[in-house]
Amino acid sequence: MAWLKGIISIVLLTGNTLFWGIPLVALSLLKLALPFQAVQGWLLKNLNRVASLWITTNNLWIRHWLKPDWCISLPDTLSKDCHWLVIANHRSWTDVFVMLYTLHDHLPMPRFFIKRELIWVPILGLAWWALKFPMMRRYSASQLKRRPHLAKHDLRATQKLLTHIDRTPVTIYNFAEGTRFTRAKHEQQQSPYQHLLKPRAGGCAQVMTMMGHELSGIIDVTLDYRHGRPRFRDLLCGRSARITLRARRLDIPGWMPGGDYLNDTHYRERFQAWINALWQEKDQQLSCTTAS
């Protein structure tokens, strides 16, 4: 009875969010009301603690209630005491839960690049703001061509997060495609990849510009739904079938930290070439999986 399992999953997820949402909202409102540096540091530390408990509780009911059939491959050199950048492809909301389920015990607290519109999501939107998730505006190529200064909005959003990275280790997650994969988007983009959309280099480049020297490495994550369904409701109903997550640690090239992606044309082209090559490797990997 998949539908019954889905209803119970929704109850568990909602109940967990409401339970931890109370202290999250209380701390977030205090953070808004008390803009003093010493207090802000204490509040952010406790916000991280509550958010971590929300993730841990979600992982418990996923493990024991959904009992997912996921194939996971992780490097051995991960640490919760360092800063990391995670780059992944994006298929659905399921991605977030799979990645947090897989990586939460191995990496420090996550910060996702999220769309600015998600600030209006009840409870979570306020928590994302208080936890300093970088909230990005999505502009088309034509908009940026007409008004290049718009690109600086995303830079400022990233800066707000990175000004606090010296206080506690963080993991910055970036779905480089900027949106979930669909065949319609794939055709509209005329993507050169069979299984992926075109990656956007700007978010990763901004992280490298401002904290590249503090990062311990890049975690390249490939999410493979070739044998399952990416829809979030299928996960909740226990019908997601096999999902494969492969993570590998990449060293940061020496030229990458501290560059100026917005104003240095050579650096921008080099970074775009790097991430396009990474995406080509992902696409080949997914093609090999499909063929097998």
N, C-alpha and C positions, 0 to 999 in steps of 0.2 A: 504494500500500500504506500506507493511513493508519495502521494499527495498528503497522507497523514504524517509521514516523516518530514515533509516540507513544512507543514504547519507547526510541528513541534520545534523544528529548527528555527523558524521565525520567532517563536515564543522565547526560545533560549537566547537567540541573538538580541532580541528586543529587551528581554529582561536583564541581560548582562549589560547592555548599553545604558539602560535606565538606572541600574544599580550603581555603576561606576560614573554615570553621568552626573549624579548629584554632587559628589565632591569635585568633579571636573568643572562643572558650572560655577560652584562656589569659589573655587580657586581662581577661575578665569575672571569672575567679577571682581575679586579682590585685586587681581593683577591690573584690571582696568582702573580701579579706584585708587590704587596705591602705587603711583609711578616713581617709586624710590629704588635706586639701584640695589641696595642691600636686600630689600624686601622682594624685589623682582627675582633676584637669584634664588632665594629660598622658595618662592612660589613656583618658579620654573622647575626646580628640582623635584618638588612634590607633584607637580603636574606630570612630569615624566614618570614618576612612580605609579601614579594612578593609571596613566595610559598603558604602562607596561602590564599592570594587573588585568586591565581590560583585554589586552592581547592574549595573555596567558590563559585567562578563563575561556576565551573563544577557542583557543587551541585545544583545551581540555574537552569541550563538547564536540569539536570536530573529530578529535582522535577517538573518543569513546562512543559517540552517537553515530556519526557519519561513517567512521572507519574507512577513510578514503584509500583507494588503490592508486597511490602516487609513487612514481619512480624518481628518486631524489639523488643527485650527485653533487657533493660539496667538496671544496678544497679543504685540506687539513690545517691551513695556516690562518684561519679566521680568529679574531679576538674582539671581545667587548670593550677593550680598553683603548681602542684606536678609532680614528676617523676613517670612514670609507665612502666611496661613491659606488652605487649599484646602478647599472644600466641594463634595462630589460625591454623586450618587445611586449606588446600590449594587445590582449584579446577581449577581456571583459573584467567586470568587478571581481570575478573569481581570482584573477591574478593577484590582487592585493592579499586575499586570505591565504592563498597558496604560498606566497612569498613570506608573509609574516609567520605562518605555521612552520615553514622550513628554516627561516633564518633568525627568528627572534632569539633563540637560545645561543646563537653564535656571534651576533653583531649587536652593537649598542642601539639605543632607541632610534626608530626610523623618523625621517622627515621626507615626505613625498612632495614633489612638484605637483600642485593640483590647480585645477581651473578656478579662477576667482569666483565664478558663480556658485561654487560649492560652499561658500561662506554662509549661505542661507539654509543649509541643511540643519535641521533642529539638533541641538546638543553638540553634534560633531563639528559643525561649522564654527561654533564658539571655541571648542577645544582646539581645532586646527589653528585658529587665529592665536590663541594663547600659547600654543606650543611652537609658534613661529614657523608653521609650514609656509614655504614660499608659494604665494598665490599668483598664478600667471594669467595674463590676458592673452588670448589667442588671436593673432592678426594674420590676415592673408598676405601673400606676397605683394599683391597690388596695393594694399593698405600701407605696408611698410615702404614701398617704393614712393608713394605719394607723401608719406609722413614718416621719415626715417627716425625721428625722435621717439616714436612709440616704442621702439626696441628698448629704450632706457627704462621703461616701466618695469619690465621683467628683471632688469639688472638691479633696480632698487629693491624689488621683492626678495631677491637672492641675498642682497647685502644685509637686509634686516635679520635673516637667519644667521649669516656667517659672522656677524659681529659678536655672537654669543658662543661660537664653537670652542673657545678656549676654556669655557667653564665645565663642560661635560662632553664626553665622546658622543658623536652622532653618526648615523648612517643616512646618507642622502640618497633617496631612490628617485630615479628619473626614467619614466617611460618615454624614450627618445622619439617615438613616433608622434607623440603629442595627442593621440586619440586612439580609440579602439579600432582594431582591424575589422573591416567588412569588405566584401567583394565590390560593393558600389564605390567605396572610398578608394580601393585599390585601382579600379578602372578609371576613376576620375583623376587620380594622381598620375596615371600611366606609370605606376611604380615599376622599376626595373627588376624588382625581386618577385619571386613566385609566391612566397608565403608571407611577405612583410610589406608594410608601408614604408615610405621614405623616412629616414631618421632626420631629426632636427638636432643640430649640433649646439645651438645657443645655450641651452640650460647647462649642459655638461661643461662647456667652455667657460661659463661664468663661475662655476664651482672651481675649476682649475685656475682661473685668473686670481681668485681671492683666497683660496685655501689649498691649492695644489701641493704646496710644500708640506702641509700638515697631514695630508692623506697618506695612509699606509698602503693604499693600492686601489685598483678598480675591480669590482666584482661584476663580471659579465654574466648575466642570467639569460638563458634561453628557455622560454616556456613553450612546450610542445603539446598541442591538443589533437594531434593527428588521430589518436585512438579514443578520443572522448569528446564531450561537448563543452564549449567554453561558457555557456550561459550560467549566470549566477543561480537562477532558480533550479537548474539541474544539480548544482552542488548541494543546495539546501535539501533537495529531495533524494540525495544519495545516488544520483544517476549520472554523475560526471565521468564515470568510467576511468580509464587510466590517463593520468596527466603526468608528463615528464618535465622535471625541472633540472636543468644542468647549469651549474655555476662553476666558473673558473676565475682564478685571481690573475689579473694582468698587472704587470709593472707599469708605472707611469713614465712615459717617454720624457727624457730630459728637457725637450723643447716645450713641453706642454704647460707646466705651471707658470703663472705670472704673465701670460700673454694678454694682448688686448684684442679680443675677438671683434669688438664693435668698430675699431678704428684701424686695425692693422690688417690690410687685405691679404698679405702673405700668410699670416697666422690663421686667419679665418679659412682660407682655402686649404691650408694644411690640415686644420682640425676637421673640416668637412670631408677631406679625402680619407682621414683616419677612421672616422665613424662610418663612412660608406664602405670601407674595406671590412670593418667589423660586421656590418650588416650583411655583406656578401658572404662572409663565413657562416653567419647564422642561417642564412637562406640555404646554403649548400648543406648544412647540417640537417635542417628540416627536410630538405629534398631527399637526402639519404635515408632518413627515418621513414619517410613516406614510401620510398622504393622498397625498403625492407619489409 
